[in-house]
Amino acid sequence: MKELILKKCMKCNALVKVLEDCNCEDCGIVCCGEPMVEVKANSVDASFEKHVPTYEKEDENIHIKVNHVMEEDHYIEWILVKTEKENREVILKPGDMPEMIVPYEQGALIYAYCNKHGLWKTEVE
């Protein structure tokens, strides 16, 4: 399955989800006058168990949770489930429960984005 491509501006922290990335040399998405940097999942030195999304199969669905605080200055901003056919996403704010329910699909990729520790991912078995 094709991975989610996420790029970040290192000056203003803007995030862009890329549908199809540029393959040209010396080209790419620019923000604040500088090339945006690709964000890699599970690459930040942070507590793995508090950032990687987990799931439980419930009938024909999966219940996704992220064991993470949802405080004003530290929280999961969104959860996204990527399948071959579609992306499903929930936008979160401090105080929300970082969870969602989607149809079960083996091989789906589940992403969670922490405002302090970046992108985290797990695959549905």
N, C-alpha and C positions, 0 to 999 in steps of 0.2 A: 504494500500500500504506500502511496505517496505521502511523505511526511508533511506536516504543517511547516511553512516557512514564515518566520516572524523576524522582522527587522526593527531595530531600536535606534533612536537618535541618542547619542551619548551626552548631548548638551541639554535638550529639553525633555528627554525621556518619552517622546512620542513613539507609539508602536504602530507598525503596519503589518497586516496579514497579506502575504504575497500569493496571488493565484498562480502566476507563472513568472519565475525569476529571469532576469536578463542574463544572457550568456556572453555578451560582448566584453571585450577586454577594455579596461579603464572606463567602465560604465556602471550604472546602478542607481539606486534610489538615494536622493540627497535631501537632507533636512538641516536647517541652520548652517548651510554652506558646507557641510561635510557628509561623506558617504555614511549611510546607515549601516549598522553592524548586525549580522545575523545572530539571533539568540538561539543557543543550543539547549535542549532540554536536559535536565538532571546534571548540569555542569557547574553549578555554583556550590561552593563549600558551605553547606547548611544541613540542617537536620533532615535526613532523607525521609524518615517516618512521619514527619509533620508536613511534608510537601507533596509527596507522590500520591496521586489519587488512588483510592482503592474502590473495589466494587463487589457487590454480591448479586448473584443471579436470583431473580424472583420471578418464577413462571417464565414468561416470554420477554421480560425486561431485565435490565441491570440497574441497581441502585448505587449510584456513585457518591462517595464521600471523600472529603479531604480533612484529615485530623489536624486542623490548624486554627489558631486564634483568629477572631474577626474583630479586631480593635481598630480604632480610628487611624492609627499610624502603621498598622501591620495587619494585612488581611489578604485573602484570595480575591483577586479582582474578577476572574471569570474561570469557568470550566467549559471546555469544548470537546465534543466527541466527533471524531472524524471517521467516516466509513467510506466505502468505495463510491457510494451514491450521494452522500450529503454530509453536511456539518450541522451539528446541533450545539447551541451555546446558551449558557445562562450567565448574565452579568450580575455580579454581586457587589454589595456594599457593606461597610462595617455593621455588625449586628446580625446580618443574614446567616443562615445555615449554609455552609459550603457543600451543597449536595444537589443532585438532580437524578431523574429517572428517565431512561431512554430504552428503546427496543434493543434486545440482545442481538449482537452480531459479532461472531468470532472474528478476531483480527482487527476489530475497531481500535483506534488509538484515542486514549483519554488524556487530555492536557489540562493542567491547572496553572494559573499564573499568579504568583505572589508579588505584591507591590515592592517587596524588599529583596526577594531571593529569586526572582525570575520564573522561568518556564520549567515545568515538571511533567513527566509523561509516564504512562503505563499502557500495556497492550492487553486487550480482552482475550482470554484463552477460550 
